[in-house]
Amino acid sequence: MNKTAVLILSTLTWLLASCTDIKYEMQSMPQELTHEPLRVWPGPPEKPRYAFIGELTGMHNFKIAEGQEGPQGTEKALMWLAGVDPATGFRRRGIEGVLQRPQTGAVDELGRIYVTDSSRSAVFLFDSVKGTLRVWAEAEAGINFSSPVGIVMGKPGEVLVSDSELALIFRLSREGRPLGSFGHGILSRPTGMARDPRSGWLFVADTRAHDVKVFDENGELIKTIGVAGEEEGEFNAPTHMAFFRDKLYVTDTLNARVQIFDQEGRFLKMLGKRGNFVGNMVRPKGVAADIDGNIYVVESLHDHLLVYDANGEFLLPIGGTGKEVGSFFLPSGVWTDRGKKIYVSDMFNGRVMIFQYLGGG
């Protein structure tokens, strides 16, 4: 290596080290909407139950923390040279730090948000605690993700990610370090996942096999739920899942319904039916539940988030086709957190929309 190359490398190394003192923070509300009236559902004169509170798109959600002085002059120019965006602190070039086709996500106990993106072949970690964005491309040593879809929090310290093309479940540390994989020769096209925190069982929707496979914490197959068909407990291309209060919710996509099972995989009841009215299902995808028992289903064909009560009674829709606030374009997954937030991966708009549940039944 010649002297010029050594000098450049040394300068960039010093630069990146000096930039670690700059603090960034995550902002979910787009700047252009900060002074707009709060968007709520249902609209007046009814009592609002849900409010739009922001969206995630990637590196642009991170700004220099209030009270911090950003890089200036030469330092700013060198940051650009080193591939660091001075405004966001993101250390990768170009569009790699921007969501393109988000699939679904999860939130850990610290409030950090994980989002799978099948087009980017990566997992995005929005860390509001550290004020950083991380993009994980490596699934296993020497193997990159191809089409990551499902993601859940595993046992303490682990994240589990399904890859539909690689047909495996990958274990990662909470910082993205590959820890291994399972499902070899068992899974054909794994998509959505759900986990029972008490037993440690992992439920995996195997879309191509038209069933749900159940693994223990060691990645050993325990049982298979369902077969191809249209009867109770049968599936036609299941995709997304949720586990809440000892119940497993499975989106039976091509049968246009959500099936509900107990923690052992015994069929309990169905939610939704095929039809052309708002509240019916045609191509359901993501499914989730909140602490009040409300059930959320993404109806991807008509671009709605459908809200049902704990008994399966339809309450209201959120959405419709479009790019504006509260509209979707082929949405995919939905998930919730402990703070009564609902996240919807608005796939073809390249964003995750965030809603706040205001309570009130």
C-alpha positions in Angstrom: 0.0 0.0 0.0 1.5 3.4 -1.0 1.8 6.4 1.2 -1.2 8.2 -0.3 -3.5 5.2 0.3 -2.2 4.9 3.9 -2.8 8.6 4.5 -6.4 8.4 3.2 -7.1 5.3 5.2 -5.7 6.8 8.4 -7.7 10.0 7.8 -11.0 8.1 7.3 -10.3 6.0 10.4 -9.7 9.1 12.5 -12.8 10.7 11.0 -15.1 7.9 11.8 -13.8 7.7 15.3 -14.2 11.5 15.8 -17.8 11.3 14.6 -18.9 8.9 17.4 -19.4 11.9 19.7 -22.3 13.2 17.5 -25.6 12.0 18.9 -28.6 11.3 16.7 -32.2 10.7 17.6 -35.1 8.9 15.8 -38.0 10.9 14.6 -41.1 9.1 13.2 -43.3 12.0 12.4 -42.5 13.5 9.0 -41.3 17.1 9.3 -44.0 18.4 6.9 -46.7 16.9 9.1 -45.6 18.3 12.4 -47.9 21.2 12.3 -50.9 19.4 10.6 -54.0 18.5 12.5 -53.9 15.0 14.1 -55.4 12.4 11.7 -57.8 10.1 13.5 -60.2 7.1 12.9 -63.1 7.1 13.0 -63.5 10.8 12.0 -65.8 13.3 13.6 -68.4 13.3 15.1 -67.5 9.8 16.4 -65.1 9.4 19.2 -61.6 8.7 17.8 -60.0 5.3 18.5 -56.8 5.5 16.5 -54.4 8.3 15.5 -51.6 8.4 13.0 -48.4 9.2 14.8 -45.6 8.7 12.3 -43.9 6.5 9.7 -40.6 4.7 9.2 -38.7 4.9 5.9 -35.1 4.3 6.9 -32.1 6.6 7.4 -34.2 9.7 7.0 -35.8 9.0 10.4 -32.6 9.9 12.1 -31.5 13.5 12.7 -28.8 15.1 14.8 -30.1 15.3 18.4 -31.5 18.6 19.6 -28.8 20.8 21.2 -26.1 19.0 19.3 -23.9 20.8 16.8 -23.5 18.8 13.6 -20.3 18.4 11.6 -19.1 21.5 9.8 -16.7 22.4 6.9 -13.9 19.9 6.3 -15.3 17.4 8.8 -18.7 17.4 6.9 -16.9 16.9 3.6 -14.8 14.0 4.9 -17.9 12.3 6.3 -19.4 12.3 2.9 -16.1 10.9 1.5 -16.2 8.1 4.1 -19.8 7.2 3.1 -21.4 8.8 6.2 -24.5 11.0 5.9 -23.8 13.9 8.2 -27.5 14.6 8.8 -28.4 11.0 9.8 -25.2 9.4 10.8 -26.0 6.4 8.6 -22.8 4.6 7.6 -23.9 3.1 4.3 -24.1 4.7 0.9 -27.1 5.5 -1.3 -30.5 3.8 -1.1 -29.4 0.8 1.0 -30.6 2.6 4.1 -34.1 3.2 2.8 -37.0 0.7 3.0 -38.2 -0.5 -0.3 -40.6 -3.5 0.2 -41.1 -3.9 4.0 -42.8 -7.2 4.9 -43.4 -7.3 8.6 -41.7 -6.5 11.9 -41.5 -6.8 15.6 -40.7 -4.6 18.7 -38.4 -5.8 21.5 -38.7 -5.0 25.2 -36.6 -1.8 24.8 -38.9 -0.5 22.1 -36.4 -1.1 19.2 -38.2 -1.8 15.9 -37.1 -4.6 13.6 -38.4 -4.6 10.0 -37.8 -7.2 7.3 -37.4 -6.0 3.7 -37.6 -8.7 1.0 -36.4 -6.3 -1.8 -33.4 -5.1 0.2 -32.7 -8.7 1.3 -32.1 -7.4 4.8 -33.4 -6.7 8.3 -33.7 -3.0 9.4 -33.2 -2.2 13.1 -34.6 1.2 14.1 -33.0 1.8 17.5 -34.6 4.8 19.2 -32.6 4.1 22.4 -29.2 4.6 20.7 -30.5 6.8 17.9 -29.1 4.5 15.2 -30.3 2.6 12.2 -28.7 -0.8 11.4 -29.2 -2.9 8.3 -28.4 -6.6 8.6 -27.7 -8.4 5.4 -25.9 -11.4 6.7 -28.1 -14.4 7.7 -25.4 -16.9 8.5 -21.6 -17.0 8.1 -21.0 -16.6 4.3 -24.7 -16.4 3.5 -26.8 -13.3 3.0 -30.5 -13.0 3.3 -32.4 -13.5 0.0 -36.1 -12.8 0.9 -36.6 -12.3 4.7 -40.2 -12.2 5.7 -41.2 -13.2 9.3 -39.4 -11.9 12.4 -40.0 -12.6 16.1 -38.1 -12.1 19.3 -36.7 -15.5 20.3 -35.3 -16.6 23.6 -33.4 -13.9 25.6 -30.8 -12.2 23.4 -32.0 -13.7 20.1 -34.0 -12.7 17.0 -35.5 -15.2 14.6 -35.9 -14.5 10.9 -37.6 -16.6 8.2 -36.3 -16.4 4.7 -38.8 -17.7 2.1 -36.3 -18.2 -0.7 -33.6 -19.9 1.5 -36.3 -22.0 3.2 -34.7 -21.6 6.6 -35.1 -19.9 10.0 -32.1 -17.9 11.1 -31.0 -17.1 14.6 -29.4 -13.7 15.2 -28.2 -11.9 18.2 -30.0 -8.6 19.1 -27.1 -6.8 17.5 -27.4 -8.8 14.2 -24.6 -11.4 14.7 -25.5 -14.7 13.0 -26.0 -17.6 15.5 -27.1 -20.4 13.2 -30.2 -21.8 11.4 -32.7 -24.6 11.4 -35.5 -26.0 9.2 -33.1 -27.7 6.7 -35.1 -30.1 4.6 -38.3 -29.4 6.5 -39.5 -26.1 5.3 -40.4 -25.3 1.7 -41.4 -21.6 1.9 -41.5 -20.2 5.4 -43.1 -16.8 5.7 -44.9 -15.5 8.9 -43.9 -16.6 12.4 -45.3 -16.4 15.9 -43.8 -17.5 19.2 -45.4 -18.7 22.5 -43.1 -17.0 25.1 -44.1 -19.5 27.8 -43.4 -22.8 26.0 -40.8 -21.3 23.6 -42.6 -22.9 20.7 -42.1 -21.3 17.3 -45.0 -21.4 14.8 -44.0 -21.1 11.2 -46.4 -20.6 8.3 -45.1 -22.8 5.5 -46.9 -21.2 2.6 -46.0 -23.6 -0.2 -46.8 -26.7 2.0 -50.1 -25.2 3.2 -49.5 -25.9 6.8 -48.0 -24.5 10.0 -44.9 -26.2 11.4 -44.1 -26.0 15.1 -40.5 -26.0 16.4 -39.1 -26.0 20.0 -36.5 -23.6 21.3 -33.7 -25.9 19.9 -35.1 -25.8 16.4 -36.4 -29.3 16.5 -39.7 -30.0 14.7 -42.5 -30.9 17.2 -45.6 -31.1 15.1 -47.4 -29.9 12.0 -50.8 -28.2 12.1 -53.2 -28.5 9.2 -53.1 -29.7 5.6 -54.1 -28.3 2.2 -57.9 -27.7 2.0 -60.8 -25.4 2.8 -62.3 -27.0 5.9 -61.7 -26.0 9.5 -58.0 -26.4 10.4 -57.0 -26.7 6.8 -55.1 -24.0 4.8 -54.6 -22.6 1.4 -51.3 -20.6 1.4 -51.1 -19.4 5.0 -48.9 -16.3 5.3 -48.8 -14.3 8.5 -49.4 -15.2 12.2 -49.6 -13.8 15.7 -49.7 -15.4 19.1 -51.6 -13.6 21.9 -53.0 -14.8 25.2 -52.6 -18.5 24.4 -54.2 -18.1 21.0 -52.6 -18.6 17.6 -53.9 -16.4 14.8 -53.1 -17.7 11.3 -53.9 -15.7 8.1 -55.2 -18.4 5.7 -54.7 -16.1 2.7 -56.1 -17.9 -0.3 -59.1 -19.1 1.8 -59.7 -15.4 2.6 -60.0 -15.9 6.4 -58.1 -15.9 9.7 -58.2 -19.1 11.7 -57.7 -19.1 15.4 -56.2 -22.1 17.4 -55.3 -22.7 21.0 -51.6 -23.0 22.0 -51.6 -26.8 21.2 -52.8 -26.2 17.7 -56.4 -27.2 18.2 -58.9 -25.2 16.0 -61.1 -22.8 17.8 -62.9 -20.5 15.3 -62.6 -18.5 12.1 -62.6 -14.7 11.6 -63.8 -13.0 8.5 -65.3 -14.2 5.2 -64.9 -13.7 1.5 -66.9 -10.8 0.1 -66.9 -7.4 -1.6 -67.9 -5.3 1.4 -65.5 -3.4 3.7 -64.8 -5.7 6.6 -64.8 -8.8 4.3 -61.5 -10.5 3.3 -60.2 -11.2 -0.1 -56.4 -11.3 0.3 -55.7 -11.1 4.1 -52.0 -10.9 5.0 -50.8 -9.6 8.4 -52.6 -10.3 11.6 -52.0 -9.0 15.2 -53.8 -8.3 18.5 -53.5 -5.7 21.2 -53.8 -5.7 25.0 -57.5 -5.1 24.8 -58.0 -8.1 22.6 -58.7 -6.1 19.4 -57.6 -8.0 16.3 -56.0 -6.3 13.3 -56.0 -7.8 9.8 -54.3 -6.4 6.7 -56.6 -6.7 3.7 -53.9 -6.3 1.0 -56.1 -6.4 -2.1 -58.3 -3.4 -1.0 -55.4 -1.7 1.0 -57.2 -1.6 4.4 -56.3 -2.4 7.9 -59.4 -4.0 9.3 -60.1 -3.8 13.1 -62.2 -6.4 14.9 -63.0 -6.8 18.6 -62.0 -9.8 20.6 -65.2 -11.6 19.6 -64.5 -11.2 15.9 -67.0 -8.4 15.4 -65.9 -5.9 12.7 -65.4 -2.4 14.2 -63.8 -0.2 11.5 -61.4 0.1 8.6 -58.3 2.3 8.3 -56.9 3.0 4.9 -57.8 2.8 1.3 -55.5 2.9 -1.8 -53.1 5.8 -2.0 -49.9 7.5 -0.7 -51.3 10.0 1.7 -51.4 9.6 5.5 -53.5 6.6 6.5 -53.6 5.1 3.0 -51.8 2.0 1.7 -50.5 0.4 -1.4 -50.4 -3.4 -1.1 -49.7 -3.5 2.7 -48.3 -6.7 4.1 -47.6 -7.1 7.8 -49.0 -5.7 11.0 -47.7 -5.9 14.6 -48.2 -4.1 18.0 -46.1 -3.1 21.0 -46.7 -2.6 24.7 -47.3 1.1 24.2 -50.6 0.4 22.3 -48.9 1.3 18.9 -49.9 -0.5 15.7 -47.4 -0.8 12.9 -48.4 -1.6 9.3 -45.8 -2.4 6.6 -47.1 -0.4 3.7 -45.1 -2.5 1.2 -45.4 -0.7 -2.1 -45.1 2.7 -0.5 -41.8 1.7 1.0 -42.7 2.6 4.6 -44.1 1.4 7.9 -47.0 3.5 9.2 -47.5 3.9 12.9 -50.9 4.3 14.6 -51.7 4.9 18.3 -54.6 3.0 19.8 -56.5 5.6 21.9 -58.6 3.1 23.8 -62.3 3.2 24.4 -63.2 -0.2 23.1 
